[in-house]
Amino acid sequence: MTSGHLFNVFGPLVVAAPALLLVLLGTAALLGRPFPEKTISRLTQAAVILGLLGAVAVLALMLAADRRLVTLTMGDWIVLPGQHFHFTFKFMFDRLSVPFVILSFALCGVTSAFASKYLHREPGFGRFFVLFAVFLLGMVVTSLAGTIETLFAGWELVGLSSALLVGFFHERSGPVRNGLRVWTVYRVADAAFLIATVALHHLTSGGDFVRLTGSGPWPEGQALLTSNQALFIGLLLLVAAAGKSALVPFSGWLPRAMEGPTPSSAIFYGALSVHLGAFLLLRVSPLLEQSLLLCIAVVALGLVSAWFGAVTARVQSDVKSAIAFASLTQVGIIVAEIGCGLRYIALVHMIGHACLRTLQLLRAPTLLLDYHTLENAIGGRLPRQPTMWEQVVPESMRRRLYRFALERGFFDAMLTDYFVRPFTRVFEWCDAMERRWTDFLAGEQSRESDSLDLAGRVAEELR
């Protein structure tokens, strides 16, 4: 059997394993006959192991055959020649996608093993693993995507599962509100992504990454766009990356996401999902070379986000939020590295940071118990040494920075007042006009009393 045949066996296995897991767990849940906890855990571990073995086998075959790019195409699903559109499921194995998909399988396997014990006898055990399967499939599809439409499909699966797991404990109002806030930010980022997808189709007559990043293997490709075109599409993708990775000014949803179970916090917002924005910028990194302004914007956004995360993490009162903002600091540095053209360094940094944050967030529940045990043993609080920050920065400046960090940069309030509120007021006005028109057609009096202040209620909920 030749290497080409082996690629055609192990390549589809990488995608088929999580897809089959989702079909099995989802079908059982829809039929109202969920599997027992032990069966769910075994199915999840089996899917992760099969996918991981397939990814490792593809990597070994690529190294043995000295191939730097392998593509698998599943045919054109939609073709509109007159409108320059075709939708193709295409998967691409290269130096970027293979390490990232191996990382996804490895961390998902560790987290699923932890979750099977952590959520034992939890009423939502089966629901958690169904959403976990959606997330795993989305990560695999996003990592291996060979077209921008395929990447968008995986991107949406990750976003949907993330928002639903933030509101996992739906019997409480806090997680539901925070899940709604996360979903709202994701919608803004996805809108920018979708506009970039449409613009790319009009500019290149297709959504293949080969047209966007050149025919060479990553990272040696060269974008086939002009400087202005690269700047336009690059800025849209930068907004999408900022929303998904909680970069400034979308950082407010990151601590809200900690309302979900600890396993989902570890794998989503500490390890994989929070790095998807950086992964997107790495995938389209040849585009950055076409525009100096775009590179400057990427570096500036990364450095500002890193500084904001470093300052805000110091004032958090719970360990999960502190780790989340520490993750934001590292993600900001990774984004700045991408803007500077340090692609391999950014990839290695991303993999190492994802592993570290997974360990820290999974360790967080028992860390607090150990900390309290030590304090009880010594009969008081553990001694604390003053940091260099406190010794160098004047007290007046520290107070201002403390207020800024405590309010998390006021970004939530600004987005609510200057972005959400204008939209809701417009929608409220449209709703009132529609009511008047329908009442007029029905011969009824205008129901002015039914027109409530929707903007105020939505803003209050988001707060």
Number of C-alpha atoms within 10 A of each C-alpha: 5 6 13 11 10 13 21 14 14 20 24 17 20 29 22 18 22 28 19 16 25 24 14 17 22 20 14 15 15 9 8 9 10 18 15 10 18 11 11 20 18 14 18 26 19 16 24 26 17 20 27 22 17 23 27 18 18 24 22 12 17 19 11 10 11 9 13 14 15 16 15 17 12 10 10 11 9 10 12 9 9 6 10 14 16 17 18 21 19 22 25 21 27 20 17 21 24 19 18 22 24 21 21 25 25 16 21 28 20 17 21 22 16 14 20 21 12 16 17 12 10 13 10 13 18 21 18 22 22 24 24 27 28 24 30 30 25 27 28 29 29 29 28 26 26 25 23 26 23 22 22 19 15 24 26 18 20 27 22 18 21 27 23 21 27 28 25 21 17 15 9 10 12 16 23 21 18 25 25 20 22 27 19 17 20 27 17 16 22 23 14 20 23 18 14 20 21 17 18 23 19 14 17 14 16 23 25 22 21 17 20 25 23 19 14 13 18 22 19 12 19 22 23 19 20 11 17 13 16 24 21 16 22 24 20 22 24 24 22 28 26 28 27 31 29 29 31 22 20 22 24 22 25 24 21 21 26 26 22 23 18 21 24 30 26 30 27 27 28 32 29 29 25 25 27 24 25 27 26 19 22 26 21 20 26 22 27 27 18 21 19 14 16 23 23 15 17 24 22 16 21 28 23 18 28 25 15 24 28 19 21 25 24 15 18 18 10 13 16 24 20 19 23 28 28 22 28 31 24 23 31 31 24 29 33 26 23 25 26 16 19 15 21 15 12 23 21 13 16 24 17 13 19 27 18 14 22 25 17 16 24 23 13 18 13 11 14 13 10 12 13 14 12 14 13 12 10 9 9 10 12 12 7 6 6 8 8 8 9 10 9 9 10 10 11 9 9 14 11 11 16 16 14 16 20 17 15 22 20 14 16 18 17 13 16 18 15 10 11 17 19 13 14 18 15 13 14 17 15 12 14 18 13 12 17 17 14 13 14 12 9 9 9 11 9 14 11 10 6 9 13 11 12 17 20 14 13 14 16 10 14 16 12
